[in-house]
Each structure stands twice: as structure tokens, then as C-alpha cells.
Amino acid sequence: MRWWCARPLWFLVWSGVFERHPTLRFGVTEGGCYWANDILWHMDTRYMGAHTSKKMNREGLVGELTMKPSDYFDRNCFVGASNMEVIELERRYMIGVGNMLWGNDFPHPEGTWPHTREWLKNMYNNIPIDETRQILGLNAAEVYNFDVAALRPLADEVGPTPEELGQVDDEASRAYWQSAEERGRFWLS
């Protein structure tokens, strides 16, 4: 599964498609997002001239790229990660919180329905509220240019609310994840 998700991303980044088309959006869905941080690490370190890429022609590798591959990923890409799991949420600062869109993969048997609310509570109870809102809906609204104000009444009616997810102390959640957020894409520091 990882190969099918990553292969087009490699081509789009390294061939300069996102450089030439800065508003193009590329999304991978139903492939999880557990693979994204490894790919970003690998591409960024090669772009920056890692020791293990010395046999490559740097000029030929980088070509016309003006940004690191992770910068193109942040600007141009999203991952619709069906049934997001704990390991993916733990890697969200490496993947990019703004790049992750939740999905439940209905009606497939590996989907979360009819236990979606329980699944969300188990996965997001200690994730900061603003990040949860991004992953569960606001990122998709941005990608698809939804009118968030028009959808707010429906979202308020349907939920889930932070309380339904067990998110009662946002400061404790933020403190718990602080070191992971600070490390973020550690390969860039």
C-alpha cells in the first residue's frame, strides 16, 4: 500500500510539477498516512545533500526546485487517511497536522461505522482540540473550498464535540504533546 501512495508523490515533487503549478492540489486517500513522514524525511534529506546522496548529481537531483520537498507537501498535498490510527496521530507533527484529513472508509469492513464515535473518542481524547478540529473537518473544508460558516450549524448539530471525544482539559493535552510538536520534522533542525 505504501508504494502506491508514495510513488506519484515522488514524481510530482522531483519532476517540479508543484514548482510549475503552485496551486495544484494532490491527495492520497484510503492509504493511511503512516508512511508520509518517512517519505518526507527521505526526500528532504536528499534535497539538503545528505551524505547518503553523495553519489547523486545534486544539481540534477534538485533541478529547478526552490523549496524542500516537505514544503511542497505542505502547500500542495493532503492525505485522506481512512481509519487513522494512534501511530499516525503520534506522527502528526512530522506529517503535518494541516495535511491530514480523517475518513471512516464506509462501507468497507475495515471502516469505523457503526462505531465511529467510539473510534473517534479512543483516538482523539488526548489530542488538542484545535488539531482535532483541523483533522476531522477544517482541513477538508480548506482543500475542497467549503463554506465553513454555512456548514457550522450542521457541524454543531452532528458533532462530535470535544466533550463527546473526552477532550476535557486542552492544556493538559497540549502539554502532553509539547515535546513531539517541538521535535516536529526533526530532520530539518
Phi, psi and omega per residue, in radians:
M1 nan -0.727 -3.084
R2 -1.035 -0.704 -3.090
W3 -1.065 -0.769 -3.115
W4 -1.148 -0.557 3.119
C5 -1.298 -0.732 -2.992
A6 -1.429 -0.586 -3.016
R7 -0.984 -0.894 3.127
P8 -1.117 -0.566 3.116
L9 -1.085 -0.776 3.092
W10 -0.976 -0.869 -3.106
F11 -1.096 -0.776 -3.097
L12 -1.128 -0.715 -3.139
V13 -1.233 -1.025 -2.977
W14 -1.225 -0.437 3.108
S15 -1.437 -0.095 3.090
G16 1.457 0.257 3.141
V17 -1.016 -0.802 -3.125
F18 -1.229 -0.458 3.054
E19 -1.176 -0.764 -3.114
R20 -1.366 -0.450 -3.081
H21 -2.254 1.320 -3.017
P22 -1.133 -0.293 3.133
T23 -1.749 -0.021 3.104
L24 -1.140 2.372 3.079
R25 -1.940 2.412 3.108
F26 -2.252 2.231 3.138
G27 -2.220 2.503 3.035
V28 -1.958 2.240 3.131
T29 -2.178 2.776 3.113
E30 1.002 0.499 3.102
G31 -2.234 0.272 -3.071
G32 1.139 -3.070 3.047
C33 -2.361 0.162 -3.120
Y34 -1.057 -0.396 -3.072
W35 -1.501 -0.379 -2.937
A36 -1.106 -0.751 -3.089
N37 -1.130 -0.627 3.104
D38 -1.142 -0.729 3.128
I39 -1.146 -0.762 3.129
L40 -1.092 -0.751 3.086
W41 -1.018 -0.848 -3.083
H42 -1.092 -0.832 -3.106
M43 -1.182 -0.766 -3.136
D44 -1.075 -0.811 -3.087
T45 -1.162 -0.570 3.068
R46 -1.212 -0.728 3.103
Y47 -1.042 -0.701 -3.104
M48 -1.433 0.016 3.059
G49 1.491 0.747 3.120
A50 -0.980 2.647 -3.138
H51 -0.918 -0.687 -3.098
T52 -1.269 -0.074 3.091
S53 -1.890 0.220 -3.093
K54 -1.092 -0.462 -3.130
K55 -1.306 -0.197 3.140
M56 -1.563 2.616 3.043
N57 -1.334 1.873 -3.059
R58 -0.968 -0.811 -3.123
E59 -1.080 -0.723 3.117
G60 -1.201 -0.608 -3.141
L61 -1.226 -0.875 -3.046
V62 -1.345 -0.619 3.115
G63 0.968 -2.211 -3.077
E64 -1.642 0.143 -3.112
L65 -1.138 2.356 3.117
T66 -1.908 -0.090 -3.118
M67 -2.344 2.824 3.030
K68 -1.154 2.633 3.095
P69 -0.933 -0.658 3.134
S70 -1.149 -0.494 3.078
D71 -1.194 -0.705 3.063
Y72 -1.127 -0.712 3.125
F73 -1.031 -0.811 -3.130
D74 -1.106 -0.683 -3.082
R75 -1.399 -0.647 -2.924
N76 -1.975 -0.222 -2.930
C77 -2.131 2.722 2.999
F78 -2.556 2.764 3.134
V79 -2.195 2.018 3.058
G80 -1.513 1.563 -2.973
A81 -1.580 1.654 3.108
S82 -1.101 2.401 3.089
N83 0.965 0.825 -3.123
M84 -0.869 2.325 -3.086
E85 -1.877 2.981 -3.058
V86 -0.959 -0.770 -3.092
I87 -1.079 -0.600 3.119
E88 -1.232 -0.688 3.085
L89 -1.181 -0.593 3.090
E90 -1.183 -0.441 -3.136
R91 -1.676 0.128 -2.976
R92 -1.071 -0.491 3.128
Y93 -1.344 -0.405 3.034
M94 -1.425 -0.681 3.139
I95 -1.276 -0.729 -3.068
G96 1.931 1.920 -3.120
V97 -0.945 -0.681 -3.113
G98 -1.253 -0.150 -3.133
N99 -1.705 -0.111 -2.982
M100 -1.807 2.216 3.086
L101 -2.120 2.229 -3.129
W102 -1.379 2.594 3.014
G103 -2.590 2.759 -3.118
N104 -1.924 -0.015 3.046
D105 1.044 0.528 3.077
F106 -1.160 2.389 0.157
P107 -1.828 0.335 -3.095
H108 -1.140 2.641 -3.075
P109 -1.111 -0.422 3.102
E110 -1.451 0.011 3.092
G111 -1.246 3.065 -3.088
T112 -1.635 -0.314 -3.119
W113 -1.191 2.385 0.191
P114 -1.684 0.339 -3.088
H115 -1.946 0.533 -3.034
T116 -1.050 -0.764 -3.116
R117 -1.118 -0.694 3.085
E118 -1.116 -0.761 3.137
W119 -1.032 -0.846 -3.130
L120 -1.071 -0.737 3.135
K121 -1.097 -0.735 3.134
N122 -1.159 -0.595 -3.075
M123 -1.500 -0.610 -2.938
Y124 -1.944 0.063 -3.038
N125 -1.068 -0.442 3.139
N126 -2.042 0.311 3.071
I127 -1.595 2.380 3.120
P128 -0.943 2.511 -3.032
I129 -1.028 -0.765 -3.109
D130 -1.127 -0.639 3.113
E131 -1.229 -0.662 3.089
T132 -1.066 -0.785 3.126
R133 -1.067 -0.687 3.104
Q134 -1.072 -0.934 -3.033
I135 -1.168 -0.703 -3.075
L136 -1.386 -0.265 -3.122
G137 -2.880 -0.748 -3.020
L138 -1.147 -0.611 3.092
N139 -1.097 -0.742 3.102
A140 -1.117 -0.696 3.116
A141 -1.052 -0.674 3.112
E142 -1.215 -0.824 -3.118
V143 -1.026 -0.785 -3.050
Y144 -1.682 0.111 3.084
N145 1.005 0.776 3.091
F146 -1.330 2.659 3.063
D147 -1.482 1.711 -3.058
V148 -1.093 -0.698 3.137
A149 -1.091 -0.695 3.133
A150 -1.210 -0.534 -3.120
L151 -1.509 -0.244 -3.070
R152 -0.949 -0.816 -3.141
P153 -1.043 -0.699 3.115
L154 -1.166 -0.752 3.117
A155 -1.097 -0.692 3.105
D156 -1.115 -0.612 -3.140
E157 -1.304 -0.743 -3.037
V158 -1.476 -0.658 -3.121
G159 1.418 -2.838 0.079
P160 -1.440 2.680 3.072
T161 -1.550 2.820 3.055
P162 -0.961 -0.657 -3.139
E163 -1.134 -0.692 3.105
E164 -1.129 -0.459 3.124
L165 -1.581 0.009 -3.133
G166 1.379 0.304 -3.135
Q167 -1.563 1.509 -3.054
V168 -1.772 -0.404 -3.099
D169 -2.305 1.563 -3.070
D170 -1.119 -0.589 3.134
E171 -1.137 -0.688 3.104
A172 -1.144 -0.709 3.093
S173 -1.078 -0.796 -3.128
R174 -1.095 -0.732 3.130
A175 -1.131 -0.700 3.136
Y176 -1.035 -0.700 -3.059
W177 -1.646 0.006 -3.018
Q178 -0.972 -0.802 -3.099
S179 -1.168 -0.642 3.097
A180 -1.153 -0.700 3.119
E181 -1.150 -0.719 3.121
E182 -1.122 -0.659 3.096
R183 -1.211 -0.708 3.115
G184 0.722 -2.207 3.065
R185 -1.507 1.379 -3.007
F186 -0.992 -0.461 -3.109
W187 -1.206 -0.216 -3.132
L188 -1.568 -0.162 -3.103
S189 -1.792 nan nan
